Amino acid sequence: MATMYDKLLQLSLFQGLTLNDFTDILSKVKFRFENYKAGDVIISEGEACKRVAFLLDGEILKKTVVTGDHPMKVNECLSAPLTFELSSLFGRQTTYRSTYIAQTDASVMWMHKRFLIEELNIYPIVDMNYRNIMSAQVQALNSYLWSAPASSEKGHLARFLLQHVELPQGPKVFHIQKADLAAFLNESFSKTSQILKEMQHEGLLTYERGLLTIPDAARLKELA
């Protein structure tokens, strides 16, 4: 059975720390551990991000909602180990962008973000891990922003879908009407229908009555 040290070491923020480092951290930083049952809401969209949350065990459902003229909802299953929205800790918008719900029994460790500033930054490897995590997210966004246009309409759709998920692999579910999807893609309704039909025939996704299901997002990466 994995020890607490093993579990924490799997988290990207703590990778590279020694057992002595962790022992020292645990003596200074106040962690709170909470267990959740399937269906429990762990974090709600719009909630103030005052603490760092780490998923140590279990699976969760991440629900992200887009409102406005072209609404959309994205559901994504994620597994431990996981750190929740480090990008929401600081900056202009310090609220959670998504809602997180336990899919199975889940264990979450919480830490007030002041400890990240006052205590953990004295460990160079933690500071470097945090910088690397943030840099990787920015670089991923820049890659999509500055990359050449997709070579096909299917590639355009694949890129749009991948831009709206956290991990580019595994099953994803989009709740979106075809007319709204066409607007996002700047395509006609009939052309969007054709693209969806072709990708469904290839087993890349299914679409029915506003529900777009992706069996494995990794298969979209080649098209995008």
N, C-alpha and C positions, 0 to 999 in steps of 0.2 A: 504493500500500500504506500502511495506517495506521501511523504512527509510534508508539513507546511512549508518547509524550506524549498522542497522540490516544486511545489505548486507556485510559490511566489517567483521562483527562478524562471518559470515558463512565461511570466508576464514580461512584455517587451521593456517596460520601464525599469525592471530590476535585473535584467540579464547581465551576467558578468560579476555580480556581487558575490562575495565569499560568505560562508556561514558566520564568520566573526563579524562581518559588516552587518548582516541581518540581526544578529544578536544585539549589536550596538543600536541599530535602528529601532528594534522593538522596545528597547529601554527608554527611548526618547520620544517616539511617535505613538500617539494614541490611535489604535485601530479599533474599529467596531465591526463585528461579524454578525450577519443576519442571514437567516434561512427563509426561503420562500417556497410555497407550494405552487404546483402548476395552476396557472390562471391569475396568480398574484401580480399586481403591477409593481414593478421595481422602481421605475422612473417614468414620469409623465412629461410629455412635450410641454415646453414653456416653463418648467420648473427651474428655479434658480440653481445654477451649477456651483455650489459652494464646497462640494466634497469630491474627491476622486473615488470612483467606484471600480472595483475589480471583480469580475466573475471568476470564481475559483472552481466551481463545480456546476454541472448542469447545462441545459440549453435554454435559450431565450428567443422570443420573437421581437424583432425590431420593426416598429410601425412608423412610417414617415408619411406625412400628409402634405400635399400641395393644394392650396386653395386658390381662389380667383376664377377667372373666366374659363380656365381649362384645368379642372381639379383632377387630382391623381393621388392614389394611395399605394405605397410600396411596402410589402411584407417580406421580411428576410429572417430566416432562422440562423442563429449564431450559437457557437458552442464555446465552453471554457477551454483554455484561459483567454480572458478578454478584458480590456480596459475600456470603459464607457466614455466616449466623447472627450478625450483630452483636449481637443481643439476648442471646447466650450468653456474651459476654465478661465481664460483670459481674453482680452480684446473688447471690442465694442458690444458684442452680443454674448452675454454670459448666462444663457439659458439653454436647456437641452433642446435639440432640434427634433428628436424622435421620442417615442414612447417605447419602453422596454417591458415585456411581460414574460414571466417564467413559463416555459413550455413543459419543463419537468421540475422536480425538486431542484432548487438552485441555492448555492451558497455565494454570498457577496461580501466582500471586505470593503469597508468605507474608511476614508482618511480625509480630514479637513484639508483644503488646499493650502492653508497657511503652512502646514508641515512641509509641503513640497518646496516652498520658498525659504522657510526658516531652518529646516533641518536636513532635508534630503539633498539640497544643492551643495552641501559640503562634500558629497561623494561625487567626484568627477565623472564616474561612469554613469551615474543616474542622470546627471545634467546632460551628458553626451547622448544617452538613450532618449531623453525627452526631445533634444534638438533633432535627433535623427528621425523620430516619429513624426514631428511636425514638418520637417523637411520633406520626408517621403510623401506626406499628404499634399503639400504644395506642388511638388514635382509631378505627382500623378495628375493634378488638375492642369498644370501647365502642359503636360504631355497631350492631354485631350484638346486643350485650347489651341496649341500651336502645331499640332500634327496635320498632315495633309488630309484633305477631305476623303471620306470613305470612297472606295472605288466602285461601290454599287449602292442601290437603294437598300438592299438587305444589310449592307455594312453600315449604312447611316442609322438604321433602326437598331442594329446590334450595339453600336456605339452609344446611342441615346440610352438604351437600357442599362448598359454597364456603367454609365456616368451616374446612375441613380441608385447604385447599390454599394454596400461597404466592402464586400468581398467578391471578387470576380470568379467565384465558383460556387457550386451547390445550387439548390432550388430557390427560385424567387417567384413572387406573385405580385403582379401589378393590377390594381383596380383602376381601369381607365376606359372611357368610352372611345370608340373608334374615331369619332369626329375630333375629339380632343387630342388623340394621338396623332392624327393627320395634321392638326394645327402645330403641334410641337415639332413635327418633322418637316413642316412647310410643304406637304404633299397633298394631292387631292384625296378625297375620300375613297374613290375607286382604286387609285394607285396604292393607297395604304392597305386596302382590303386585299389586293393582289399580292403585296409583299408578305402580309401575314399568312395568306394561303400557301405561298411558296415555302416559307420558313416552317410552317406547320407540316407540310408534306415531307420536309427534310428532317423532321423530328426535333427541331431546335426549340419550338415553343408550341403552345396551344392557345387559341383565343376563342372565347365564346361568351357573348352577352356581357361585355365589359370586364371580363376576367382574362388576363394574359398570364399564363403560367410558363415558367422556364424550368425544365427538368434539371439542367446543369448549365450555369452561366459560363463555365469555362469553354464550352463549345462555341460561344459567341465571339471569343477573343480573336480568332483567326479572321472572321469577317470584319471586325471593327478595325 
